[in-house]
Amino acid sequence: MGDRLPKFRAAAVQAAPVFLDREASAEKACKLIAEAAAGGAQLVVLPEVFIPGGVYWAWHMGMRKGMQFSRELFLNSVEVPSEATTRIGAAAERAGCHVVIGINERDNKTIYNTLLFYGPDGRLLGKRRKLKATGAEKLVWGEGDGSTHRVYETELGRIGGLICGEHAQVLPGYSLAAMGEQVHVGAWVGFAFADTSLTEICSRYHAIAYNTFVVCSQSVVDPGIGKRLGIELPAGSAWTAIIEAGSGRVVAGPLPPTEEGIVYAEIDLNEAVPHYFIHESTGHYWPKQFQVHFDAREAKPVRILRDAEAPEVQRASAADEEAAREPGRSADRDAELPGGVRRVRGAGQRTR
């Protein structure tokens, strides 16, 4: 009889956030999750930074002038955990589905572009921060590290994700494939001036190159955003669709570029298997002349070392101390992934 891989219904949301309003954006997200679940979805994907919107001012005005909006974004960003994350989790639990949603995450004094992954029981499985802000976004968002770059084992398969311009980088997507990604979340912010063919090409390439189903969700640029910022923004464009693994064929969507809505598709992971025998680039189709080094450790600005009497901090393990005496040696052995990807971990760090 053998194995049967999961089959499920996925939903990709195309909608505008309630710009710079955390509570209203969270409320809208909860309604969209309920609507998608009513349509039979077991996986619901919402766009990049849906709570509470993208940093359009960074692209269209000077930093000093835009600082008022950066400040407003900071005050409306989401701490993890918080009331806002609890609300999204409760919506996922009521709907009984997996949810992935983009937020502006506030951690201490920095904002990060982050994806949150929820299980159908409403539990927050984890978060992923965008590794490198794109262009003018660097004026607002901090950079993620390798500790949140991973895939999640779920009853729907192994789910991972990238955010917007990261799809134009080769190594983030390749490393997710090496971790065994089967379902890919492509989260994008709505484009005011850029061509949405970028969204389509990058998303379909990911499906082809890495044999993953892609659920691509992009936000709409509401006309009110330009009015709020006091600048001229055209009616923003979005490309939201669901893409077949291996072939890159669009199986649902796209929606009209300026309209809100939800696209649905049945995803059958068994249908991806024949493509594994053609171009599985992290296995038999991996050219052995190339290898990737991936640092999965959490980056900390300060590491505080205390003696054994400090109850709130454990002493470094013997392995840590040994590693410290040998420069360049990690206390935890490097993890080997398929496709020549080497994942470096800190002592005790959990990985898939």
Solvent accessible surface area in square Angstrom, and as a share of the most:
residue,aa,sasa,rsa
1,M,233,1.04
2,G,64,0.61
3,D,133,0.69
4,R,173,0.63
5,L,58,0.29
6,P,41,0.26
7,K,131,0.55
8,F,3,0.01
9,R,68,0.25
10,A,0,0.00
11,A,0,0.00
12,A,0,0.00
13,V,0,0.00
14,Q,0,0.00
15,A,1,0.01
16,A,3,0.02
17,P,14,0.09
18,V,59,0.34
19,F,19,0.08
20,L,6,0.03
21,D,54,0.28
22,R,59,0.22
23,E,88,0.39
24,A,30,0.23
25,S,0,0.00
26,A,0,0.00
27,E,78,0.35
28,K,51,0.21
29,A,0,0.00
30,C,16,0.10
31,K,130,0.55
32,L,21,0.10
33,I,0,0.00
34,A,60,0.46
35,E,96,0.43
36,A,0,0.00
37,A,24,0.18
38,A,93,0.72
39,G,30,0.29
40,G,39,0.38
41,A,6,0.04
42,Q,78,0.35
43,L,0,0.00
44,V,0,0.00
45,V,0,0.00
46,L,0,0.00
47,P,0,0.00
48,E,1,0.01
49,V,1,0.00
50,F,1,0.00
51,I,1,0.01
52,P,0,0.00
53,G,1,0.01
54,G,4,0.03
55,V,6,0.04
56,Y,16,0.06
57,W,4,0.01
58,A,10,0.08
59,W,126,0.44
60,H,64,0.29
61,M,26,0.11
62,G,49,0.47
63,M,102,0.45
64,R,225,0.82
65,K,122,0.52
66,G,3,0.03
67,M,91,0.41
68,Q,93,0.41
69,F,16,0.07
70,S,20,0.13
71,R,160,0.59
72,E,48,0.21
73,L,0,0.00
74,F,61,0.25
75,L,110,0.55
76,N,28,0.15
77,S,0,0.00
78,V,1,0.01
79,E,80,0.36
80,V,38,0.22
81,P,113,0.71
82,S,35,0.23
83,E,136,0.61
84,A,11,0.09
85,T,7,0.04
86,T,93,0.54
87,R,79,0.29
88,I,1,0.01
89,G,5,0.05
90,A,35,0.27
91,A,4,0.03
92,A,0,0.00
93,E,103,0.46
94,R,178,0.65
95,A,29,0.23
96,G,45,0.43
97,C,1,0.01
98,H,9,0.04
99,V,0,0.00
100,V,3,0.02
101,I,0,0.00
102,G,0,0.00
103,I,1,0.00
104,N,0,0.00
105,E,2,0.01
106,R,42,0.15
107,D,64,0.33
108,N,122,0.63
109,K,174,0.74
110,T,51,0.30
111,I,9,0.05
112,Y,35,0.13
113,N,2,0.01
114,T,0,0.00
115,L,0,0.00
116,L,1,0.01
117,F,6,0.02
118,Y,4,0.02
119,G,2,0.02
120,P,41,0.26
121,D,85,0.44
122,G,17,0.16
123,R,148,0.54
124,L,54,0.27
125,L,43,0.22
126,G,19,0.18
127,K,51,0.22
128,R,1,0.00
129,R,32,0.12
130,K,3,0.01
131,L,40,0.20
132,K,89,0.38
133,A,2,0.02
134,T,55,0.32
135,G,39,0.37
136,A,27,0.21
137,E,8,0.04
138,K,112,0.47
139,L,88,0.44
140,V,20,0.12
141,W,11,0.04
142,G,19,0.18
143,E,91,0.41
144,G,14,0.14
145,D,32,0.17
146,G,10,0.09
147,S,35,0.22
148,T,18,0.11
149,H,5,0.02
150,R,76,0.28
151,V,0,0.00
152,Y,10,0.04
153,E,102,0.46
154,T,24,0.14
155,E,111,0.50
156,L,9,0.04
157,G,6,0.06
158,R,68,0.25
159,I,4,0.02
160,G,0,0.00
161,G,0,0.00
162,L,1,0.00
163,I,0,0.00
164,C,11,0.07
165,G,19,0.18
166,E,0,0.00
167,H,16,0.07
168,A,71,0.55
169,Q,71,0.32
170,V,101,0.58
171,L,100,0.50
172,P,14,0.09
173,G,2,0.02
174,Y,28,0.11
175,S,3,0.02
176,L,0,0.00
177,A,11,0.09
178,A,2,0.02
179,M,0,0.00
180,G,20,0.19
181,E,8,0.04
182,Q,22,0.10
183,V,0,0.00
184,H,0,0.00
185,V,0,0.00
186,G,0,0.00
187,A,0,0.00
188,W,1,0.00
189,V,19,0.11
190,G,1,0.01
191,F,18,0.08
192,A,15,0.12
193,F,134,0.56
194,A,54,0.42
195,D,99,0.51
196,T,23,0.14
197,S,45,0.29
198,L,77,0.38
199,T,0,0.00
200,E,46,0.21
201,I,113,0.57
202,C,15,0.09
203,S,0,0.00
204,R,82,0.30
205,Y,123,0.47
206,H,6,0.03
207,A,0,0.00
208,I,69,0.35
209,A,18,0.14
210,Y,20,0.08
211,N,5,0.02
212,T,0,0.00
213,F,10,0.04
214,V,0,0.00
215,V,0,0.00
216,C,0,0.00
217,S,0,0.00
218,Q,0,0.00
219,S,4,0.02
220,V,10,0.06
221,V,3,0.02
222,D,58,0.30
223,P,93,0.59
224,G,33,0.32
225,I,2,0.01
226,G,5,0.05
227,K,169,0.72
228,R,108,0.39
229,L,7,0.03
230,G,64,0.62
231,I,36,0.18
232,E,160,0.72
233,L,27,0.14
234,P,59,0.37
235,A,69,0.54
236,G,1,0.01
237,S,34,0.22
238,A,2,0.02
239,W,20,0.07
240,T,0,0.00
241,A,0,0.00
242,I,0,0.00
243,I,0,0.00
244,E,33,0.15
245,A,0,0.00
246,G,4,0.04
247,S,50,0.32
248,G,1,0.01
249,R,133,0.48
250,V,37,0.21
251,V,54,0.31
252,A,13,0.10
253,G,37,0.36
254,P,67,0.42
255,L,39,0.20
256,P,62,0.39
257,P,67,0.42
258,T,68,0.39
259,E,97,0.43
260,E,88,0.39
261,G,25,0.24
262,I,23,0.12
263,V,9,0.05
264,Y,58,0.22
265,A,9,0.07
266,E,96,0.43
267,I,0,0.00
268,D,23,0.12
269,L,2,0.01
270,N,27,0.14
271,E,104,0.47
272,A,3,0.02
273,V,51,0.29
274,P,83,0.52
275,H,39,0.17
276,Y,64,0.24
277,F,158,0.66
278,I,108,0.55
279,H,40,0.18
280,E,37,0.16
281,S,25,0.16
282,T,8,0.05
283,G,30,0.29
284,H,113,0.50
285,Y,129,0.49
286,W,48,0.17
287,P,68,0.43
288,K,120,0.51
289,Q,152,0.68
290,F,139,0.58
291,Q,138,0.62
292,V,23,0.13
293,H,127,0.57
294,F,24,0.10
295,D,57,0.30
296,A,3,0.02
297,R,106,0.39
298,E,101,0.45
299,A,72,0.56
300,K,134,0.57
301,P,135,0.85
302,V,102,0.58
303,R,172,0.63
304,I,99,0.51
305,L,135,0.67
306,R,108,0.39
307,D,90,0.47
308,A,64,0.50
309,E,141,0.63
310,A,20,0.15
311,P,128,0.80
312,E,119,0.53
313,V,51,0.29
314,Q,169,0.75
315,R,151,0.55
316,A,41,0.32
317,S,54,0.35
318,A,79,0.61
319,A,42,0.32
320,D,35,0.18
321,E,63,0.28
322,E,68,0.30
323,A,13,0.10
324,A,83,0.64
325,R,173,0.63
326,E,77,0.34
327,P,130,0.82
328,G,94,0.90
329,R,107,0.39
330,S,30,0.19
331,A,24,0.19
332,D,34,0.18
333,R,205,0.75
334,D,51,0.27
335,A,16,0.12
336,E,110,0.49
337,L,22,0.11
338,P,74,0.46
339,G,2,0.01
340,G,6,0.06
341,V,0,0.00
342,R,94,0.34
343,R,9,0.03
344,V,13,0.07
345,R,52,0.19
346,G,19,0.19
347,A,50,0.39
348,G,74,0.71
349,Q,46,0.20
350,R,224,0.82
351,T,38,0.22
352,R,93,0.34
